[in-house]
């Protein structure tokens, strides 16, 4: 519950802003269509459900379309990676183990290298009966009893291993998030450059396509994150 609630919280924060972006970009498209008298671009999707139906091909616009799709994927990955990273910072084994079962975190490396969740789950499985045994022994014997001391040492050793593995998972999650963030920024920079090139084109239909791509990209990202929020809920 803590894991899924945390993911829902981070995605919900992003959805509010994205909903406004969708409304603004679709309104801009509608205004431009009204201004120029051009229409016929479906913002929802093409026949295959992959993207806008292109009425004409232009190298600048083809690249702009590809970058818009890449940015949509990169932004969704960054938001998901950040949600996982923030939750792992709690260093709570149960929260981390709960995240491992969610497809939202399956794209990163945090849980799959050098032990990961399998090792953490195994350590927790060893820790629970030891703590139960320690509690039983502590009610029967004094603090200097050899069996009690041995159980305490075993628990301390497992605690140290769990802490170390959580730190390794946390570091990998941080790397995933930083990579996703930098990748998003790099694609955005390319997109801005390509939009500047597209802006030099004077054909009204070209500018209409630019507006349509932005509107479609925003709506696609919103629908992707909304689907992930539904899954978490």
Buried (B, 14 or more C-beta within 10 A) or exposed (E): EBBBEBBBBBBBEBBEEBBEBBBEBBEBBBEBBEEEEBEEBEBEBEEEEEBBBBEEEBEBBEBBBBBBBBBBBBBBBBBBBBBBBBBBEBEBBEBBBBBBEBEBBEBBBBBBEEBBBEBBEEBBEBBEEBEEBBEEBBEEEEEEEEEBEBBBEBBEBBEEBBEEBBEBBBEBBBBBBBBBBEBBEEBBEBBEEBBEEBEEBEEBBBBBBBBBBBBBBBBBBBBBBBEBBEBBE
